[in-house]
Amino acid sequence: VGGSLIPQVGDVVFARITRINPRLCNAEIVCVNGKAVEDTFAGVIRSQDVRAAEVDKVDIYDCFLPSDVVRAVVISLGDTRSYYLSTAENELGVVQAKSPFTGEAMVPVSWQEMMCPSTQQRQKRKVAKVV
């Protein structure tokens, strides 16, 4: 029986977006380095950590929505309540999103859009490049 899995700086995590405001989004870390965690950890993605270029032009509402699952990297341990996460690399970002129209899994159509397969409606996201 090992100890509980605790995220460290540099770890790749999967996190579910829980809340968004113009400067950051809150997430719960559900997986660390490919292993599910027993208890979720709080994470924060600040607008300046969403992408590598044009950080001052990031509109967080065009990158993530609540319930999206993102692949991110832990960049610092943050404060006592949350880990700071980044999606600034190409392979980081949204890996799973549900259509607000049908509840189906959306499919990526570019690095910045996902589409509902039934309605063909597109929504902006910071999509993770498939590796």
N, C-alpha and C positions, 0 to 999 in steps of 0.2 A: 504494500500500500504506500504510494508516494504521497508527497505533500500536495497541497492544492497548487494548481497552475497559476502563476502570477505573471502578468505581462511585464516585460523588461524593455528598455530602450532598444530599438532596432528590430523588435519582434513584429512579424506580420500578423495582423489580427483581422477577424471578421466582426463587424459591429452592425447593429440595427439602429437606424436613425430614429430617435424618439421625439425630438423637438427641434424647431428651427427658429432663429431670429436673424435679423440682417447681418449680424457680426459673427455668428457661430451656429453650429448645430450640436446638439447633445446626442449621444449614442450609448448603447449598452454593448460592451464587448462580450461576444458569445463564444469565440474561438480564438486560441492563441497558437500560432505555428502549426495549424492543422489539427489541433486537439480541442475538443469542446471543454469549456470550463464548467465547473459545478455551480459556482455562483458568478453571476455576471458582474462586470466591472464597469464603472462609468467612464465614458470617454467624451472628449470635446474635439471638434474639428473647427478651428478658427478660419475665418474667410481667407486670411493670408497663407493658410496651409493647404488650401484646396488644390491649387495647381502651381506649377513652377514659373510660368510666364504671366505677365499682365495681372499680377496679384491685386493691384489696386482697382481693377475693373471687375473683380469677381462678384457676381450676384448669386448669393448662396441658394436662393430660391430656384435658380436655373441649374443647380448642381445636384441637389438632394431634395427628397421629400420624406416625411415621416413614414416609417415601415420599410424604406429602402435598406438593403443589406449592402455594405461597402467593404472592400478590402482596403486596409489602411496599414500604416506603419506607426509604431509608437515612437514619438520624437522626444518626449520628456515625461517625467512622472507627474508633472503639473502640481496641483495643490493636493491636499489630503483627500479630496473627494473625487478627482478625475485625472485620467491620463490624457495628455495632449496627443492627438493623432494627426497624420498627414496623408493626403491623397495626391501629393504633388508629382508623383511619377506616373508614367503612362499606364503601367500595369495595375495601378491603384485607382479606386473609384467604385462606382456602383456596379455590383455584380448581379443583383437581383432587385427587380422592382415590380410592383403590381399595378395593373391598369386601374386608374380611379373610375373608369367607365364600366369595366366588366369584372374586375378582380383577378383577371388572368395574369400570368407571368408575361411581362413585356420582353421584347427582344431588342438587342442593340442594333442600331442601323448606322451609327457613326460614333466617334469618340465623344460627341456631345448630344446625341439623341437616342431615345428608345421609343419603340412603337408597340401599340396594342395590336396583336395579330388579328383580332376580330374586326375592330373598328378602323384600323389603319391610322388612328390618331397618334400623333407624335408628341413627345414631351422632351424638354431639355433635361439633360443629366450630365454629370461628369462621369462618363462611362469608363470602366476599367478595360484596358486592352487585354484581350484573351491571350494568355501565355501558354 
